[in-house]
Structures are given as structure tokens and as C-alpha cells.
Amino acid sequence: MLKLTKVAIAFLMAIGLSGGAIAAEKKDAGHNKDYRTFHTNGMVDQGKIGDSYTADLVLYLAGNQFMVMDELIKDFQKKHPKVATVYVETIPPGQILKHQILKQGQINKQNTAMNPDVFASVNLGHLKKLKGKKMMDTFMIYTHNKLELMVAEGNPKKISGAKDLARGDLVQSHPNPLTEGIFKFYGAEMLRDLKLYEKVTGNAKCRGCWAIEGKTWFTKRHHRETPDRIERGVADVGIVWTTEIIEAKKHGRKIDGVAIAPSLNNAENVMKYYKDKGDKAIVRVVAYGPGLKMLLKGMSPVEKRIEKMSLESSDISFAACGNTHRKMTKKTGKKLVILDEAKMVTAGVVELMELQMSGYSYLRP
């Protein structure tokens, strides 16, 4: 009997990581800014690790959220003045989980609390693990991000996309695969899809080290180190979150971003897997937010591929978020036309909810 599997894939364009050079790493890239204590009088302390035990509210958050904390926490304290002190960490969530929550950890040779009020990670598996151990009350997905390439201002190396990471003339700075979820769960997968993982990383597993001597550096904390390395001219490119590029440019840093084309490999792989088993998979790709560009004529980097996939199989369909389309049209002042292969839906997130309620599995690229 033919088995039918239904899969919904969301595209937020996400969810979518020598002696002289090593000596240069000793320059502070601003790591202490990732340990902040906010006070209701507006003061912000840095590096007071002991506050993780005494603050009224303790937040251990994935590093890619560092840029919103100043505005967010100060606004929160205005509305909740009784929360006089808020301690916030913004570092790799794998490091937090393994070395601060599951066991006693230290930062700057000081013990850290093992029971934050909130822990946020880029990996849902982290949260499910804590829930399973009865160390967490509840969890939820509250935001999405996407990968982008950070380059020097003006893009002097003329990097056009992720495939250029195969070039031999580039020095790369990427999140490490041990504690930085952006690379462990997303960047590494992208490189494997492009058949570039071994070439770029040498299959190294380390942090704060050369994965490939003189070519690929694995950071300890990419959101601090990669922009610093690029500005100092010791790196040409690095995988980061889009929000990190927006934040860096907001502060006048000498960097730019290069978009990474969305991957349709997940959709194709799912369909092939079940076809090889003699079964059938129905796949619906939902594009919203910045990911809507994938379904816009003249803007999609995968327009021809979508056309080919639709011609080859009627088991894959594409949905474009009407809310995003309306906002993009208003912002650009242009008529934005979706691909013939796509159908406009009122709201991408609602479409995903309804698909899941009707039995679809939800995959993020």
C-alpha cells in the first residue's frame, strides 16, 4: 500500500555558525558586552557574572539576540519597574546548555547560576531536552532569522553567494561547530548541501582555532569576532545571522552583507526519500518575510529551479504570504508579481498552522 507523507516547509529565507594571526585574536572583540546587568536607573554593568545569582530576572539567550537587548530590557523595566535588575547573557546556546545549565559552569573564573528564568536557543532540541529532564516549565518558537554572508564594506572580494566559499583566495571566519548553533545546525547543513563542508572546514571540530590553517577560522563567539576580524582585514567573509549585519551597519561598522539563496534541497530530498521507498510525499513550500523573494518574478534566485520542480511533479506546491506581499509592495512602491507556480495565501504563518493541523509535518530549511 502506498504511504502518503505530507510535509510543509517554511521559507523565511532562514529558518531560514600562524603565530601572528593567533596573537591578533588576543585583541578584545567585546566579549564582556555579552554579560550585562540592566538597572532601572538606566545604568548597565558589564561582566558582573555574580549577578546571575542575584538579579530579579535572569536571561540566558542565544548570541544573535544581543543587538536588541538594550532597547528591549530598558523598555521592559519602564513597564515593570519592580524588576530592578535584569542579568542578560547573549552567548552560544550550546555553551550555555552544556556548561551553565546541565552542569556548574564558570565565566571569567566565576561560577554562574544554573537556573535562569529564561533560556533561548536556536535549536529546538535544546529546549525539548530540558523539558524532558523536567528542568523547564514550557517552551515556544517566538522568532526566526536567516543566514547571510558578512563581508568587508563595498564587498572588495566580489563575493556573490555561498558557492564562493569554495574560492581559494578567501580567508573565512565562521562560528565553531561545537557550541555555536548557527553553524552546528544551519551553516554546516548549508555547506553540506553545496558539497563544500570538507573543503571549507577540513572536518575540524574546535573553537577559537584554525579549522584550515590560514584559510578558515572557527570563532568562540562569531557575533563579536567575525565583524572584528573582517574590519581588521584578517578575514574576508563569514557566515552570520542577517540581524547581525543590520546591527553592525546601524553602528557604522565597515561591513556589508551578501544574501544566501534559499535552498530547496530539503523539499527534493524528502520527495526522493519516499519515492525510493515506493511511497509518496506531498510537499508545500510556504514563503513569508524576506523569504517571499523566492517566489517573486525577476527577484527569485531559484525561479528556474521552481519551474522545473513543478513540471516534474504535481506533489509539490508553493504558497506566497499575502501579508508580506502587501508590505513589500507598499515599501518598494512597485508591482510585485509572484511566480506562476505559486499561490497567494492570506498569511504564511496561518497557512503553516493549518497545514500542521491537517496532518503535515513542519520542516524549516
Residue, then its C-alpha position, 0 to 999 in steps of 0.5 A: m500500500l502506498k504511504l502518503t507523507k505530507v510535509a510543509i516547509a517554511f521559507l523565511m529565507a532562514i529558518g531560514l555558525s600562524g603565530g601572528a594571526i593567533a596573537a591578533e585574536k588576543k585583541d578584545a572583540g567585546h566579549n564582556k558586552d555579552y554579560r550585562t546587568f540592566h538597572t532601572n536607573g538606566m545604568v548597565d554593568q558589564g561582566k558582573i557574572g555574580d549577578s546571575y545569582t542575584a538579579d530579579l530576572v535572569l536571561y540566558l539567550a542565544g548570541n544573535q539576540f544581543m543587538v536588541m537587548d538594550e532597547l528591549i530590557k530598558d523598555f521592559q523595566k519602564k513597564h515593570p519597574k519592580v524588576a530592578t535588575v535584569y542579568v542578560e547573557t547573549i552567548p552560544p546556546g550550546q555553551i550555555l546548555k552544556h556548561q551553565i545549565l546541565k552542569q556548574g559552569q564558570i565565566n571569567k573564573q566565576n561560577t554562574a547560576m544554573n537556573p535562569d528564568v529564561f533560556a533561548s536557543v536556536n535549536l529546538g532540541h535544546l529546549k525539548k531536552l530540558k523539558g524532558k529532564k523536567m528542568m523547564d516549565t514550557f517552551m515556544i518558537y517566538t522568532h526566526n532569522k536567516l543566514e547571510l554572508m558578512v563581508a568587508e564594506g563595498n564587498p572588495k572580494k566580489i563575493s556573490g553567494a555561498k558557492d564562493l566559499a569554495r574560492g581559494d583566495l578567501v580567508q573565512s571566519h565562521p562560528n565553531p561547530l561545537t557550541e555555536g548553533i548557527f553553524k552546528f545546525y544551519g551553516a554546516e547543513m548549508l555547506r553540506d548541501l553545496k558539497l563544500y563542508e570538507k573543503v571549507t572546514g577540513n572536518a575540524k571540530c574546535r573553537g577559537c582555532w584554525a579549522i584550515e590553517g590560514k584559510t578558515w577560522f572557527t570563532k568562540r563567539h562569531h557575533r563579536e569576532t567575525p565583524d572584528r576580524i573582517e574590519r581588521g582585514v584578517a578575514d574576508v567573509g563569514i557566515v552570520w545571522t542577517t540581524e547581525i549585519i543590520e546591527a553592525k551597519k546601524h553602528g557604522r561598522k565597515i561591513d556589508g552583507v551578501a544574501i544566501a539563496p534559499s535552498l530547496n534541497n530539503a523539499e527534493n530530498v524528502m520527495k526522493y526519500y519516499k519515492d525510493k521507498g515506493d511511497k509518496a510525499i506531498v510537499r508545500v513550500v510556504a514563503y513569508g518575510p524576506g523569504l517571499k523573494m523566492l517566489l517573486k518574478g525577476m527577484s527569485p534566485v531559484e525561479k528556474r529551479i521552481e519551474k522545473m520542480s513543478l513540471e516534474s511533479s504535481d506533489i509539490s506546491f508553493a504558497a506566497c504570504g499575502n501579508t508580506h506581499r502587501k508590505m513589500t509592495k507598499k515599501t518598494g512602491k512597485k508591482l510585485v508579481i509572484l511566480d506562476e507556480a505559486k499561490m497567494v495565501t492570506a498569511g504564511v504563518v496561518e497557512l503553516m498552522e493549518l497545514q500542521m493541523s491537517g496532518y503535515s509535518y513542519l520542516r524549516p530549511 
